[in-house]
């Protein structure tokens, strides 16, 4: 089945690409979750609209991405979260929480879909978070999670 990706899917492609996948994968996973839409002859207009929207949000050049990386890695990100006595959090830290903490620390605006948390953050302490700014540039941050 031919589909048009509306979001980046690891191992499959990025937004705006037309890809061929198995029927069940498209019907049961990609389309219901909003990662893709079915391809039609008029779908090229949708592909163009998705690509234009993605270009607005992504950083255009490698130099600009490196500049943003320098700004991000220079920011001390601190996140105050409710926690229990043993340092375990009530819930976990999400990508949106990290983006808000970067903004609060005076860092540049980052898309929450670009933030990658290796393992769920469920304890107080310092954790590694990576931000994909460009296909070739990834910024690594230390997020300090403290009890609120």
Buried (B, 14 or more C-beta within 10 A) or exposed (E): BEBBBBBBBEEBBBBBBBBEBEEEBBBEBBBEEEBBBEBEEEBEEBBEEBBEEBEEEBBEEEEEBBBBBEBBEEBEBEBEBEBEEEEEBEEBBBBEBBBEBBBEBEBBEBBEEBBBBEEEBBBBEEBEBBBBBBEEBBBEBEBBBEEE
